[in-house]
Amino acid sequence: MGLWLLRGLPKRYTQIKEVAAEFDYPGAITLTITLVSLMLIITKGGLWGWFGSTTISFAVVFCLSLFLLIKIERKRGNDALINLSLFKDKKFTGATIVNFCMNSVAGLLIIAMMLMQQAAQFDESSAGLLTLGYGISLVCFIRVGELILRKRGNRVPILLGLSLVMVAAMLLLPTNIMTGQYMVLVAVSMTFFGLGLALFATPITDAALSDLDETDAGVGSGIFKMASSLGAAIGVAISTGVFTGVSMSGRSSHLLDFFIVWMGRQDNVTIREGAMIAVFFNLVIVILAIFITWRSLPGRKELTKK
């Protein structure tokens, strides 16, 4: 369907570079090895043992392949799969990292659904209905971020979107309450999540690409989009890994019992505990993204002074 929709897309040729560079196969292969080893550590580390020989071996592979990736990409320069010279731009770097962080909290959706199904015995349809607010708010308010961008610059809507996602994570945090109460929190949280992402999407893209030269815009957009995909993949992997690691352990963490009273059923405490820890991880990521945004992306007043 995607190919069919692109049937009328006009071809565009550029005269900037007459000879096309060869595809960066060494960089692509090294990047693949780096990501696969990282994902295996995240998803299988608990099963293998975090200090087991298999986990340590993959950690060594990850470090070596990451070192080789940086070396290869620096050597290839502008023809690299990942043009590292673009990261000299503080604004592009900050926006790309923030975009990575924002997409990594996609694990909130997965954790909420797994919790409702495993701890509250919701079926897939009932759990899925709780996410309706996410899709509705995302579609309805996507243009609002663009309007705020025009009036206040890109930092304001980005911070506003991240703040709404932070609220969404905080609403999902109290997994110790009763099912009926938590169900309401999930529905409201998903709405805030979709709204935050709607306000965030257009301004963060503008922040990342607006200052790049025309020759770097294509490469920059590719790196920016790759950050989205990697953030979602790694975020979901870590969130589900933490959730399943705690919930399948079969024993409750005594540390949390000192601060939290688990209401209702007690046979699903480890599941609720795993969800709480996983949600807290996502909350930390959002707070980190807010800090990076504040430090790396200039506001409208700062741009005016320049």
Disulfide bonds with the S-S distance in Angstrom:
none
